Amino acid sequence: MDEKKLGILNKVIRLSQQDTEFGDALRKKLGAVSPADVAVVGDQRLDEIYELCIEKIVHKQADEFYKDFPIQSIVPQLIEDFVRMESFRRKDAFGDFCLALYEQIENMTNKICESVDLDRITAKMWGYPAYVLDDGKSEPAIDKRMDKSTYKIANLIFPGTDSKQNLSNAYVKSRKALQSQFAFDKIRIIVYFYGYKAVMRSSDYNGYKETTALLNDVYQCRNTNHRGNTLNEWEKLTLDRILPQRSVYYFKFMGVLAQYIDMIKTGTTVIPSIRKYSDTLIEKPIKDGPHVNVLGKIDLAQYKTNSKRK
């Protein structure tokens, strides 16, 4: 059905909902035979027709949304989840909306983290400075890093400490294979290597933190679909902040989904050159112990992520 016909049909449906007499006449034409059928203003068949029209429009939007996505093998499933996400948004089913949105992020994240190139890049670069030099005169470059900094890429991507082992997260997690990392660690890896293309300046930190914090909010809201969970204090505070403003977070979450996809699109073309650069490096294992992120003369405390699901 073309857009012109869909537009006409939508007008007819809206009119039938607003004008009872017109709606009754339309239902008779559709084959309503009993008085009870005629009397029901919200006829199920009209609702089904309306939903079908909306779904066709949303499916077209999803096709356009993922048109240039570089991993074509997962695009059909991404489109299906996008359509489900929009359906849940219209029904104001926030938890289900977050689940369908996160499933798109999860799908593309897991697929990317199967990459041999990315696995090799991360293994080589964990122990190198998180930030590149930025003198304000020339473009920052991947091979011009803040070599005197003790704050490494692994410290940025794996913040916090593991109190049980008394070892830094960076020390423990940098020794794991890429596919073995926790779900949200994989997301931060993609933001750094695809979004920032491993050329992150210290002045980019706040933007990085804002993006990853919003992606983490999606992750936490997705977890509301799990039954029988006992929330810890941090998770409860997160949901208490988001749920009263869910009408705002529908759009925030869709925005960060679009941003994440754009990072993947632009970063995919750069990964080969990052791999080429990383091949010239000597692996530098992360040393045990905490490291502080210092921007200028300000020490920034790392935000804590308690999620451990894969």
Backbone bond lengths (Angstrom), bond angles and torsions (degrees), N, CA, C in turn:
res aa  C-N    CA-C-N  psi(-1)  N-CA   C-N-CA  omega(-1)  CA-C   N-CA-C  phi
1 M - - - 1.467 - - 1.522 108.89 -
2 D 1.364 116.81 129.61 1.467 118.27 -177.39 1.525 110.59 -80.51
3 E 1.336 115.86 172.04 1.464 120.93 -173.57 1.532 111.85 -65.71
4 K 1.330 116.48 -33.80 1.465 119.47 -179.27 1.526 110.41 -64.35
5 K 1.345 115.60 -45.04 1.466 119.90 178.99 1.524 111.42 -65.72
6 L 1.340 115.31 -38.93 1.461 118.82 177.71 1.520 111.21 -62.27
7 G 1.323 115.74 -40.26 1.467 120.14 179.08 1.515 111.57 -62.47
8 I 1.333 116.78 -43.43 1.468 121.14 178.80 1.525 110.54 -63.02
9 L 1.355 115.54 -44.93 1.459 119.96 -179.01 1.521 111.17 -63.08
10 N 1.310 117.17 -39.95 1.463 120.44 178.07 1.527 111.29 -62.64
11 K 1.334 116.89 -38.57 1.469 120.62 178.29 1.519 111.02 -65.23
12 V 1.333 115.45 -40.59 1.468 120.03 178.99 1.524 110.46 -63.12
13 I 1.332 115.78 -43.19 1.465 119.72 -179.38 1.520 111.07 -65.01
14 R 1.340 116.85 -43.03 1.467 119.97 178.80 1.526 110.92 -62.86
15 L 1.331 116.28 -40.35 1.459 120.70 179.95 1.522 111.02 -65.05
16 S 1.342 116.41 -39.13 1.465 120.17 179.66 1.522 111.14 -66.63
17 Q 1.304 116.50 -28.17 1.455 120.30 178.85 1.530 111.56 -79.29
18 Q 1.326 116.38 -30.04 1.467 121.34 -177.29 1.527 112.96 -88.81
19 D 1.341 116.66 -30.14 1.463 122.10 -176.01 1.524 108.73 -116.69
20 T 1.333 116.40 106.00 1.466 121.42 -175.65 1.525 111.87 -60.27
21 E 1.338 116.70 -42.92 1.468 120.58 -178.63 1.524 111.30 -62.28
22 F 1.341 115.39 -44.08 1.468 119.59 178.01 1.524 110.43 -64.35
23 G 1.341 115.61 -40.85 1.459 120.00 -179.91 1.518 112.33 -62.75
24 D 1.354 116.27 -40.78 1.464 119.86 178.73 1.524 110.93 -63.41
25 A 1.331 115.81 -42.73 1.459 119.87 -179.74 1.524 111.16 -64.40
26 L 1.325 115.96 -39.53 1.461 119.99 179.79 1.518 110.68 -65.16
27 R 1.322 116.53 -40.81 1.457 119.62 179.63 1.529 112.24 -65.04
28 K 1.318 116.20 -34.67 1.466 119.17 175.93 1.525 110.22 -63.27
29 K 1.335 115.35 -41.96 1.470 119.94 178.59 1.532 111.05 -65.17
30 L 1.353 115.63 -31.52 1.465 120.02 179.58 1.523 112.03 -77.43
31 G 1.358 116.15 -8.57 1.464 118.17 175.92 1.501 114.42 108.64
32 A 1.319 118.46 15.99 1.461 120.34 175.97 1.522 108.58 -69.93
33 V 1.306 117.23 122.77 1.463 119.76 -171.82 1.526 113.14 -108.99
34 S 1.302 118.35 -25.93 1.460 119.30 -178.10 1.518 110.66 -100.02
35 P 1.332 117.17 151.78 1.470 120.10 178.14 1.524 111.86 -56.31
36 A 1.349 116.25 -33.92 1.471 119.03 -179.75 1.517 110.89 -63.31
37 D 1.351 115.53 -40.06 1.463 119.23 178.93 1.518 110.60 -62.50
38 V 1.341 116.05 -43.42 1.466 121.01 -176.69 1.520 110.77 -66.87
39 A 1.318 116.22 -33.76 1.464 119.95 -173.86 1.517 113.00 -76.59
40 V 1.328 117.81 -20.23 1.461 120.49 -176.54 1.523 109.53 -76.82
41 V 1.325 115.63 113.05 1.465 120.09 -177.70 1.527 110.58 -66.64
42 G 1.307 118.67 -44.99 1.469 122.30 -177.05 1.512 111.23 -90.03
43 D 1.317 118.23 60.04 1.461 122.38 -177.75 1.531 110.69 -54.72
44 Q 1.332 116.39 131.24 1.462 121.52 -174.91 1.513 112.42 -61.25
45 R 1.364 115.70 -35.40 1.462 118.10 -178.33 1.519 111.58 -65.68
46 L 1.344 116.32 -38.20 1.469 119.19 176.81 1.521 110.86 -65.72
47 D 1.340 115.85 -39.91 1.464 119.26 177.61 1.525 111.02 -61.27
48 E 1.326 115.04 -40.66 1.462 119.40 -179.67 1.523 111.05 -65.87
49 I 1.347 116.01 -41.14 1.471 120.43 177.27 1.526 109.99 -61.98
50 Y 1.339 115.67 -44.47 1.462 120.53 -179.62 1.525 111.11 -61.85
51 E 1.340 116.90 -45.55 1.463 120.86 179.31 1.525 111.51 -63.37
52 L 1.336 115.82 -36.69 1.461 119.64 178.38 1.529 110.75 -63.81
53 C 1.320 115.65 -41.57 1.475 119.99 178.36 1.520 111.33 -63.06
54 I 1.341 115.86 -45.49 1.463 120.49 179.27 1.520 110.61 -62.46
55 E 1.341 116.67 -42.39 1.458 120.21 -178.64 1.520 111.66 -63.22
56 K 1.336 116.94 -36.33 1.463 120.44 178.39 1.524 110.26 -64.58
57 I 1.325 115.71 -41.34 1.467 120.12 179.35 1.528 110.30 -65.57
58 V 1.353 116.31 -45.22 1.466 120.88 -179.42 1.523 110.44 -64.22
59 H 1.333 116.36 -38.30 1.469 119.80 179.03 1.529 110.14 -62.73
60 K 1.313 116.62 -39.12 1.467 119.97 177.17 1.534 110.51 -64.39
61 Q 1.339 116.44 -41.06 1.461 120.18 177.55 1.531 110.85 -62.96
62 A 1.320 116.12 -40.13 1.469 120.52 179.00 1.521 110.86 -64.54
63 D 1.335 116.50 -40.86 1.472 120.67 176.91 1.526 110.78 -57.58
64 E 1.328 116.04 -43.85 1.466 120.83 -179.69 1.526 110.76 -69.78
65 F 1.327 116.12 -37.83 1.465 121.82 -178.28 1.526 110.93 -60.94
66 Y 1.324 116.73 -39.51 1.464 121.53 -176.03 1.538 113.24 -106.74
67 K 1.310 116.46 14.16 1.467 121.01 -175.12 1.519 113.04 -55.20
68 D 1.315 117.84 -44.66 1.466 121.72 -174.85 1.524 112.56 -104.01
69 F 1.336 117.26 17.56 1.465 118.18 -177.84 1.526 109.27 -66.87
70 P 1.342 117.91 133.13 1.473 120.45 -170.16 1.525 116.17 -71.37
71 I 1.331 118.52 -18.61 1.475 120.09 -179.60 1.522 107.35 -104.68
72 Q 1.309 116.54 85.63 1.454 121.51 -172.66 1.534 113.12 -65.59
73 S 1.318 117.66 -25.79 1.466 120.29 -176.12 1.523 113.12 -63.41
74 I 1.347 117.82 -25.52 1.465 119.86 -178.71 1.526 112.69 -103.90
75 V 1.326 117.81 0.20 1.466 121.01 -177.23 1.527 112.93 -59.57
76 P 1.339 120.67 -44.40 1.476 118.96 179.04 1.527 113.31 -55.58
77 Q 1.341 117.29 -42.11 1.466 120.14 178.90 1.521 111.03 -70.38
78 L 1.332 117.85 -37.12 1.468 120.87 176.68 1.521 110.60 -61.16
79 I 1.330 116.63 -41.65 1.463 121.45 179.52 1.530 110.46 -64.43
80 E 1.316 116.04 -43.62 1.474 120.26 179.29 1.524 110.98 -60.71
81 D 1.339 116.64 -43.16 1.466 120.25 179.66 1.526 111.43 -69.34
82 F 1.327 117.55 -34.08 1.470 121.91 176.43 1.527 109.69 -61.76
83 V 1.331 117.46 -45.29 1.465 121.98 -179.96 1.533 109.83 -62.79
84 R 1.341 117.41 -42.42 1.460 121.31 176.84 1.529 110.66 -62.32
85 M 1.319 115.97 -42.87 1.464 121.41 179.52 1.524 111.08 -57.22
86 E 1.318 116.59 -46.54 1.466 121.08 -179.05 1.528 111.31 -67.52
87 S 1.324 116.59 -35.66 1.464 119.87 177.57 1.522 110.47 -63.33
88 F 1.329 116.70 -42.74 1.465 120.74 178.74 1.528 111.16 -67.11
89 R 1.318 117.27 -35.01 1.468 119.96 178.62 1.525 110.42 -63.95
90 R 1.341 117.15 -42.02 1.469 120.16 179.91 1.525 111.11 -65.46
91 K 1.321 116.18 -30.29 1.472 120.24 179.54 1.525 111.99 -87.24
92 D 1.321 117.20 -0.78 1.463 123.16 -176.28 1.524 111.46 56.86
93 A 1.334 115.37 39.46 1.473 121.65 175.19 1.525 106.73 -97.39
94 F 1.328 116.41 83.80 1.459 121.22 -167.93 1.526 112.66 -64.41
95 G 1.330 117.79 -44.42 1.461 120.45 -179.61 1.515 112.10 -61.55
96 D 1.330 116.49 -43.81 1.464 120.68 178.76 1.529 111.03 -67.71
97 F 1.341 116.04 -36.77 1.468 120.82 175.33 1.525 110.19 -58.78
98 C 1.333 116.63 -47.20 1.471 121.17 -179.18 1.525 110.80 -64.12
99 L 1.326 117.05 -37.75 1.456 120.64 178.64 1.527 110.69 -63.65
100 A 1.340 117.23 -47.93 1.468 120.82 -179.05 1.527 110.92 -64.99
101 L 1.328 116.85 -36.63 1.472 120.07 178.23 1.526 109.87 -68.34
102 Y 1.339 115.72 -45.96 1.462 118.60 -178.96 1.522 111.44 -64.29
103 E 1.323 117.76 -34.46 1.460 120.16 179.62 1.524 111.62 -60.62
104 Q 1.334 116.85 -31.04 1.462 119.78 174.81 1.525 110.21 -68.01
105 I 1.330 116.49 -46.07 1.468 121.10 177.98 1.523 110.28 -61.41
106 E 1.320 116.45 -44.10 1.463 121.69 -178.60 1.529 110.96 -62.24
107 N 1.326 116.62 -43.35 1.463 121.89 -177.94 1.526 110.52 -60.50
108 M 1.325 116.13 -52.75 1.470 118.88 -177.08 1.533 111.41 -69.65
109 T 1.337 117.27 -33.84 1.464 120.87 179.16 1.522 111.24 -64.60
110 N 1.325 116.39 -49.52 1.465 120.00 -179.14 1.524 111.49 -63.51
111 K 1.320 116.38 -37.91 1.472 119.40 179.71 1.521 110.55 -65.65
112 I 1.316 116.94 -44.23 1.465 120.76 179.89 1.531 110.45 -64.09
113 C 1.321 116.62 -37.86 1.463 120.09 -176.74 1.518 113.12 -76.33
114 E 1.326 117.22 1.86 1.463 120.83 168.62 1.531 110.90 -83.07
115 S 1.325 116.18 -7.55 1.461 121.69 -174.82 1.527 112.04 -67.34
116 V 1.309 115.51 127.11 1.471 121.07 175.50 1.522 109.39 -65.72
117 D 1.325 116.48 -38.53 1.467 120.61 -179.60 1.528 110.95 -59.98
118 L 1.334 116.39 -49.65 1.469 119.55 -177.41 1.521 110.98 -66.01
119 D 1.311 117.26 -38.04 1.469 121.00 177.56 1.528 110.13 -60.22
120 R 1.323 116.30 -43.16 1.470 120.35 -179.21 1.530 111.27 -70.77
121 I 1.320 116.35 -39.42 1.470 120.88 178.78 1.530 110.33 -59.92
122 T 1.322 116.92 -49.73 1.466 119.89 -177.24 1.520 111.39 -64.47
123 A 1.326 117.09 -43.13 1.468 120.31 -179.99 1.522 111.51 -58.50
124 K 1.321 116.02 -38.02 1.466 120.32 -178.82 1.530 112.39 -76.67
125 M 1.340 117.65 -31.43 1.466 119.85 -167.45 1.515 115.25 -104.06
126 W 1.335 119.65 -6.20 1.458 120.61 -177.83 1.520 112.43 -50.45
127 G 1.310 117.35 -41.82 1.461 120.80 -173.88 1.509 115.00 -86.98
128 Y 1.326 118.19 8.57 1.466 121.49 180.00 1.534 110.50 -98.65
129 P 1.343 116.78 154.44 1.468 120.17 -176.60 1.523 113.02 -52.72
130 A 1.320 116.16 139.48 1.462 121.52 -177.49 1.522 111.72 -67.78
131 Y 1.334 116.89 -30.77 1.463 120.62 -174.25 1.528 111.85 -111.84
132 V 1.333 114.47 151.99 1.459 120.84 173.02 1.524 108.86 -99.60
133 L 1.313 115.69 162.38 1.465 120.62 179.17 1.529 110.31 -69.03
134 D 1.310 115.13 143.83 1.466 120.93 178.71 1.524 107.97 -139.18
135 D 1.330 115.28 95.57 1.466 119.48 -177.49 1.519 112.58 -91.47
136 G 1.332 116.90 -0.75 1.453 120.60 179.40 1.513 114.37 78.10
137 K 1.332 116.57 -1.19 1.463 120.24 -177.58 1.529 111.83 -108.75
138 S 1.313 115.86 -40.33 1.461 119.56 -178.54 1.529 109.91 -121.50
139 E 1.330 115.48 162.44 1.461 120.34 179.72 1.531 110.16 -65.95
140 P 1.334 117.30 133.60 1.467 119.31 175.41 1.528 110.46 -57.96
141 A 1.324 117.21 144.30 1.466 121.29 -177.22 1.521 110.07 -131.71
142 I 1.332 115.53 149.40 1.463 121.48 -175.80 1.525 112.44 -61.64
143 D 1.329 117.75 -28.28 1.467 120.85 -177.51 1.527 112.81 -94.47
144 K 1.330 116.72 6.91 1.467 120.51 177.94 1.520 108.13 -116.31
145 R 1.322 115.99 78.54 1.451 121.73 -173.60 1.526 110.91 -99.24
146 M 1.332 116.33 162.93 1.466 121.38 178.84 1.520 108.57 -78.66
147 D 1.318 115.91 79.07 1.466 121.93 -168.84 1.529 114.18 -61.45
148 K 1.321 117.81 -23.79 1.463 119.86 -178.97 1.535 111.91 -83.60
149 S 1.316 116.52 -8.30 1.464 119.94 -177.47 1.528 110.90 -76.57
150 T 1.335 116.12 138.05 1.468 121.01 175.43 1.535 110.93 -91.21
151 Y 1.334 116.05 -1.98 1.470 121.28 -179.29 1.527 108.14 -89.26
152 K 1.310 115.61 106.21 1.463 121.28 -171.43 1.536 111.91 -97.68
153 I 1.331 115.20 169.77 1.468 120.80 179.27 1.525 110.58 -56.63
154 A 1.318 117.01 -42.11 1.465 120.63 179.56 1.522 111.83 -63.49
155 N 1.344 117.90 -34.35 1.458 120.88 177.67 1.522 111.29 -65.92
156 L 1.329 116.71 -36.18 1.460 121.67 179.55 1.521 110.83 -70.05
157 I 1.314 117.32 -46.27 1.459 121.88 -172.62 1.528 111.83 -80.17
158 F 1.337 117.18 -29.18 1.467 120.92 -179.80 1.524 109.74 -116.99
159 P 1.320 119.06 71.69 1.467 120.80 -177.09 1.522 111.52 -73.34
160 G 1.326 115.83 164.42 1.458 120.91 176.67 1.509 112.24 88.36
161 T 1.313 115.69 -179.61 1.466 121.55 -179.25 1.513 110.72 -131.03
162 D 1.299 115.01 155.77 1.466 122.22 175.63 1.527 107.55 -100.37
163 S 1.326 116.46 96.94 1.460 120.49 -172.90 1.523 112.61 -66.84
164 K 1.340 117.74 -26.74 1.459 120.19 -177.98 1.525 111.15 -66.54
165 Q 1.344 115.38 -38.89 1.464 118.54 -178.56 1.520 112.24 -98.63
166 N 1.358 114.71 -7.53 1.459 120.24 -177.60 1.528 110.97 58.10
167 L 1.312 115.87 35.42 1.462 122.30 177.49 1.520 108.79 -125.15
168 S 1.316 116.89 150.86 1.460 119.19 177.56 1.520 109.82 -69.86
169 N 1.351 116.18 148.56 1.460 120.31 175.41 1.520 110.94 -57.80
170 A 1.327 115.85 -37.90 1.466 119.78 -179.35 1.524 110.68 -61.31
171 Y 1.312 116.25 -41.30 1.468 120.85 179.99 1.530 110.97 -63.05
172 V 1.326 116.15 -46.17 1.466 120.92 -175.78 1.531 111.17 -73.00
173 K 1.328 116.44 -50.50 1.462 120.03 -171.36 1.522 113.61 -75.49
174 S 1.317 117.29 -26.81 1.464 118.95 178.73 1.524 111.91 -69.36
175 R 1.314 116.84 -10.71 1.467 120.82 178.20 1.535 112.10 -95.54
176 K 1.330 116.22 1.27 1.465 120.76 179.97 1.521 110.36 -97.40
177 A 1.332 117.03 151.21 1.464 121.42 174.49 1.524 109.39 -67.79
178 L 1.297 115.59 154.18 1.461 121.37 -175.85 1.530 111.78 -55.56
179 Q 1.323 117.55 -45.93 1.462 120.66 -176.91 1.527 112.93 -69.19
180 S 1.333 117.38 -14.19 1.462 121.36 -179.56 1.527 112.57 -91.40
181 Q 1.319 117.63 -4.19 1.455 120.45 -178.50 1.535 110.34 -70.72
182 F 1.333 116.26 156.72 1.454 120.99 175.72 1.526 109.36 -66.17
183 A 1.325 115.38 158.49 1.466 121.33 -173.62 1.524 112.21 -54.80
184 F 1.335 116.45 -49.07 1.461 116.59 -174.64 1.522 112.35 -75.46
185 D 1.312 117.96 -24.45 1.469 120.35 173.65 1.529 109.94 -63.84
186 K 1.319 116.29 -39.66 1.472 120.37 177.27 1.520 110.78 -61.34
187 I 1.325 116.58 -40.20 1.468 120.62 179.69 1.521 110.44 -62.64
188 R 1.340 117.23 -44.80 1.473 119.83 178.87 1.527 111.11 -63.76
189 I 1.333 116.82 -36.22 1.464 120.87 177.63 1.527 109.97 -60.19
190 I 1.316 116.62 -43.54 1.473 120.42 -179.49 1.519 111.07 -68.07
191 V 1.321 117.23 -39.83 1.469 119.68 177.64 1.527 109.99 -59.73
192 Y 1.338 117.09 -42.63 1.471 120.24 -177.50 1.528 111.87 -71.74
193 F 1.328 117.57 -50.68 1.462 120.23 -171.83 1.536 113.41 -85.63
194 Y 1.308 117.18 -27.94 1.466 120.08 177.02 1.528 111.26 -96.63
195 G 1.337 116.19 -46.86 1.458 119.64 -178.17 1.517 112.59 -69.77
196 Y 1.345 115.61 -52.42 1.464 120.19 -179.10 1.527 112.07 -95.10
197 K 1.310 117.17 -4.96 1.470 123.41 175.46 1.530 111.83 56.87
198 A 1.344 115.09 31.72 1.463 123.11 -179.75 1.528 112.36 61.41
199 V 1.328 116.61 19.36 1.474 121.83 177.79 1.526 106.98 -121.63
200 M 1.311 115.16 68.48 1.461 120.74 -176.40 1.519 110.07 -103.23
201 R 1.317 115.82 130.15 1.467 121.28 176.85 1.529 109.03 -92.49
202 S 1.297 117.27 159.05 1.465 119.47 178.56 1.525 110.68 -60.27
203 S 1.335 117.00 -30.67 1.471 121.10 179.07 1.533 112.02 -71.04
204 D 1.336 117.49 -12.64 1.466 121.41 178.31 1.527 112.09 -84.95
205 Y 1.316 116.96 -7.59 1.463 119.94 -172.16 1.523 113.08 -57.88
206 N 1.339 117.02 -45.30 1.461 119.60 -177.38 1.530 111.47 -62.99
207 G 1.335 116.64 -38.13 1.458 120.26 177.18 1.520 111.46 -66.12
208 Y 1.332 116.07 -41.54 1.464 121.50 177.21 1.527 110.10 -61.11
209 K 1.320 116.24 -45.59 1.461 120.65 -178.42 1.525 110.84 -64.78
210 E 1.329 116.97 -41.26 1.465 120.52 -179.76 1.532 111.29 -62.81
211 T 1.339 115.88 -44.53 1.466 120.13 -179.16 1.521 111.33 -65.71
212 T 1.326 116.93 -48.36 1.469 119.58 -177.77 1.527 111.64 -69.08
213 A 1.332 117.14 -31.69 1.469 119.50 177.58 1.529 110.27 -66.51
214 L 1.326 117.32 -39.25 1.464 120.89 178.87 1.524 110.91 -68.62
215 L 1.324 116.70 -39.52 1.468 120.05 175.06 1.530 110.38 -63.52
216 N 1.308 116.83 -36.10 1.460 120.22 177.29 1.527 111.44 -68.32
217 D 1.330 116.95 -33.78 1.465 120.42 174.83 1.532 110.54 -61.33
218 V 1.336 116.20 -41.72 1.470 120.38 176.42 1.523 109.22 -58.81
219 Y 1.322 115.57 -45.49 1.468 121.37 -178.59 1.528 111.22 -60.13
220 Q 1.323 116.36 -44.75 1.463 120.00 -178.94 1.523 111.56 -67.33
221 C 1.333 117.59 -39.66 1.468 120.59 179.21 1.523 110.86 -69.70
222 R 1.311 116.89 -32.90 1.469 120.60 174.84 1.518 110.14 -61.37
223 N 1.318 117.39 -33.99 1.459 121.13 -177.23 1.524 112.84 -70.97
224 T 1.341 118.07 -11.38 1.464 120.03 177.00 1.520 111.02 -66.93
225 N 1.338 117.66 -14.11 1.460 121.25 177.86 1.521 112.27 -78.94
226 H 1.333 117.66 -14.56 1.458 120.48 178.32 1.532 109.57 -75.41
227 R 1.290 116.96 135.15 1.457 121.24 -177.56 1.531 110.26 -89.56
228 G 1.315 115.37 141.52 1.455 120.77 173.86 1.514 114.96 80.07
229 N 1.336 117.63 10.37 1.464 119.78 179.57 1.534 111.04 -72.52
230 T 1.303 116.55 139.11 1.461 121.89 169.54 1.516 107.61 -103.18
231 L 1.318 116.46 115.48 1.461 120.52 -175.73 1.519 110.66 -74.48
232 N 1.346 115.98 138.63 1.459 118.06 170.23 1.529 108.19 -81.50
233 E 1.319 116.44 174.94 1.467 120.11 -173.37 1.520 112.06 -62.42
234 W 1.327 116.34 -39.99 1.468 120.13 -178.91 1.523 111.26 -66.24
235 E 1.328 117.55 -41.97 1.465 121.48 178.33 1.524 110.86 -64.74
236 K 1.324 116.42 -40.19 1.469 120.50 179.14 1.524 110.88 -63.53
237 L 1.334 117.04 -42.91 1.464 120.47 178.61 1.529 110.98 -62.61
238 T 1.334 116.40 -38.40 1.465 120.67 179.00 1.524 110.90 -62.22
239 L 1.316 117.00 -47.86 1.470 121.03 -179.04 1.527 111.39 -68.77
240 D 1.330 116.93 -36.17 1.468 120.30 177.84 1.525 111.16 -64.29
241 R 1.314 116.45 -29.28 1.473 121.03 177.75 1.527 111.53 -76.55
242 I 1.336 117.01 -36.98 1.465 121.04 -171.38 1.527 113.88 -88.75
243 L 1.328 117.16 -46.57 1.471 120.69 -170.08 1.532 114.27 -59.96
244 P 1.344 119.77 -38.19 1.468 118.28 177.25 1.536 113.05 -66.30
245 Q 1.337 116.18 -17.11 1.474 120.66 -179.75 1.528 111.81 -117.02
246 R 1.324 116.88 31.68 1.454 118.21 -172.49 1.523 112.84 -61.83
247 S 1.347 118.35 -27.81 1.465 119.72 177.94 1.531 110.87 -62.08
248 V 1.325 117.02 -31.92 1.463 122.04 176.33 1.518 110.38 -77.03
249 Y 1.335 116.41 -40.23 1.466 120.41 -175.21 1.527 112.98 -73.10
250 Y 1.331 118.15 -20.51 1.465 118.34 171.39 1.527 109.47 -53.94
251 F 1.331 115.53 -46.29 1.462 120.38 -175.58 1.526 111.99 -80.51
252 K 1.325 117.20 -33.81 1.470 119.68 175.27 1.522 110.73 -61.78
253 F 1.308 116.12 -44.10 1.461 120.40 -177.68 1.524 111.64 -69.48
254 M 1.326 117.23 -38.60 1.463 119.07 176.35 1.520 110.47 -66.38
255 G 1.333 116.21 -34.05 1.459 120.35 178.19 1.519 112.17 -66.20
256 V 1.333 116.90 -42.30 1.456 118.86 -179.11 1.532 110.85 -73.27
257 L 1.335 117.64 -27.61 1.466 120.26 172.75 1.523 109.87 -62.59
258 A 1.339 116.56 -46.67 1.470 120.95 178.46 1.524 110.68 -62.08
259 Q 1.324 117.19 -39.14 1.469 121.40 179.29 1.529 110.94 -65.34
260 Y 1.318 116.41 -42.61 1.467 121.54 -179.68 1.527 110.55 -63.20
261 I 1.324 115.73 -42.73 1.467 120.36 178.34 1.523 110.43 -63.79
262 D 1.320 117.09 -41.22 1.470 120.27 178.93 1.523 110.98 -63.94
263 M 1.331 116.99 -37.70 1.466 120.73 176.32 1.524 110.80 -60.23
264 I 1.327 115.89 -42.83 1.460 120.14 -179.43 1.525 110.59 -67.14
265 K 1.315 116.43 -42.12 1.470 120.24 -179.88 1.528 111.35 -60.61
266 T 1.329 116.41 -48.83 1.468 119.70 -176.98 1.521 111.69 -74.85
267 G 1.342 116.55 -32.77 1.458 119.65 -177.07 1.514 113.96 -75.65
268 T 1.330 116.90 -28.16 1.467 120.39 -177.31 1.519 111.92 -57.85
269 T 1.323 116.64 -38.53 1.474 120.13 -178.06 1.527 112.05 -73.20
270 V 1.345 116.55 -18.71 1.469 120.62 -175.61 1.529 112.30 -95.56
271 I 1.334 117.17 -21.44 1.465 121.22 -176.27 1.537 112.72 -53.14
272 P 1.344 120.62 -42.45 1.472 118.93 178.56 1.530 113.39 -57.52
273 S 1.339 116.98 -38.89 1.465 118.88 179.86 1.525 111.23 -72.74
274 I 1.341 117.58 -31.86 1.467 120.11 175.35 1.528 109.52 -67.17
275 R 1.328 116.18 -40.76 1.476 119.78 177.27 1.533 109.90 -61.48
276 K 1.314 117.07 -42.23 1.457 121.02 179.79 1.532 110.61 -61.08
277 Y 1.335 116.02 -41.91 1.461 120.36 177.85 1.526 111.06 -66.46
278 S 1.332 116.97 -45.72 1.467 120.50 -176.94 1.526 111.70 -63.63
279 D 1.323 116.77 -29.07 1.463 119.78 178.93 1.528 112.42 -65.47
280 T 1.322 116.89 -18.75 1.465 120.23 179.35 1.536 111.91 -86.78
281 L 1.335 116.34 -6.32 1.464 120.88 -174.50 1.526 112.04 -93.51
282 I 1.313 113.78 155.17 1.468 121.45 171.55 1.526 107.01 -96.48
283 E 1.313 117.56 133.07 1.467 120.16 178.67 1.529 110.07 -60.68
284 K 1.331 114.68 134.63 1.459 121.07 177.65 1.524 108.31 -122.53
285 P 1.315 118.09 97.78 1.473 120.31 -178.63 1.525 111.32 -59.13
286 I 1.318 115.31 143.75 1.458 121.29 177.09 1.529 109.37 -70.64
287 K 1.321 115.77 135.49 1.454 120.62 177.64 1.520 109.48 -84.23
288 D 1.329 115.67 151.56 1.455 121.43 177.87 1.528 109.36 -64.47
289 G 1.326 116.25 146.95 1.455 121.09 175.04 1.509 112.04 116.41
290 P 1.349 117.39 152.96 1.467 121.93 -178.34 1.517 111.31 -72.80
291 H 1.331 115.18 152.45 1.456 121.53 175.72 1.513 107.98 -132.22
292 V 1.325 117.08 139.30 1.462 121.94 -175.22 1.518 109.49 -100.33
293 N 1.323 115.64 136.95 1.450 121.96 176.71 1.521 108.45 -81.65
294 V 1.294 117.24 112.69 1.458 121.36 -177.46 1.515 109.59 -111.16
295 L 1.329 115.84 119.23 1.459 121.47 175.03 1.524 107.24 -110.28
296 G 1.326 115.92 108.68 1.452 118.83 -174.38 1.516 108.36 64.90
297 K 1.341 116.72 -115.18 1.462 120.16 179.29 1.529 111.17 -116.50
298 I 1.350 116.09 15.59 1.455 119.90 -177.19 1.519 109.85 -109.04
299 D 1.311 117.63 125.09 1.458 121.77 176.00 1.524 108.63 -86.45
300 L 1.325 115.22 123.78 1.453 119.21 -179.24 1.522 109.81 -103.74
301 A 1.316 116.73 120.57 1.468 120.70 176.47 1.524 108.84 -68.74
302 Q 1.308 116.15 138.45 1.458 120.87 179.50 1.522 109.51 -75.56
303 Y 1.314 116.29 141.89 1.458 120.08 175.35 1.515 108.80 -79.09
304 K 1.309 115.72 146.88 1.457 121.72 -170.05 1.518 110.95 -96.57
305 T 1.321 117.23 136.40 1.453 122.77 173.96 1.520 108.80 -118.09
306 N 1.327 116.62 118.71 1.461 120.72 -176.66 1.521 113.63 -95.31
307 S 1.338 116.95 -6.99 1.466 120.19 -175.00 1.517 110.61 -72.93
308 K 1.350 115.73 138.51 1.466 120.49 -179.08 1.519 112.12 -130.43
309 R 1.341 116.80 7.81 1.450 118.12 179.05 1.501 110.02 -75.04
310 K 1.328 116.65 150.33 1.452 120.88 178.11 1.501 109.83 -96.66
